[in-house]
Amino acid sequence: MLKDITLGQFYPTKSVIHSLDARTKLLATLIFMVSIFLVNQFWPYAVIVLALLLITKASNIPVKYVLKGVKPLRWIILFTFVINIFFIKGGDVLWQFGFLKICEQGIRTAFFMAIRLVLLVLGTSILTLTTSPIELTDGIESACSPLKKIGFPAHELAMMMTIALRFIPTLLDETDKIMKAQMSRGADFESSNIISRAKNMVPLLIPLFVSAFRRADELAMAMEARCYRGGDNRTKMKQSKLEKADYVADFIVFAFLIFAIVSRFIKII
């Protein structure tokens, strides 16, 4: 299951999406996140899914590789779905047992939240899969650069966010190695008993924390050895520049946002 997490990983290949500027992809992801929460009907989600499929195809990333990023979060999505079904009231009561009720509005909201969570994971995964950590750092720093005038640490924030994303697959790989080492010593991580599996996960925490702190210390020493002193007076080997494709992508993204807003007033389902 750990290897199914795609968030924070970069898929190196050549495509139109990979060649876009990081700022364009950050803006597109932000508008995408806003759009999926603006939609209040089911039919626009079919358009959004089709758009995601086209973007995935254009990025030359296997669809199965993107979809497997949802698998580790299936229990969170299921939990959110169940909570919304039983605790959202409104409309006709479809089923009742004691204090538990399933209402029409609860089912509708549960499906909306489940769809939104899945689309949110897929959209953010495409951002990290098509943008290298260095490009992502430069893009976040450039987007936040106007805030430097009021003392906002744009470079430091961008660096921390990128390192955090980069460490996700590293820590997952380390966790997988520790699990295999403990399984060879008799630990059971594949039992059908959820309580037993949870207890067996506890011994993973100490070696995982030790490994994380060791890697963080090694990274800090490597940055100091290369005379890293923050974002002041730093130069870049590759300067970010918006191309024609970026302006076309921005136009499509804003058209997508307008579609999400207009869809709220077109009542179908």
Disulfide bonds with the S-S distance in Angstrom:
none
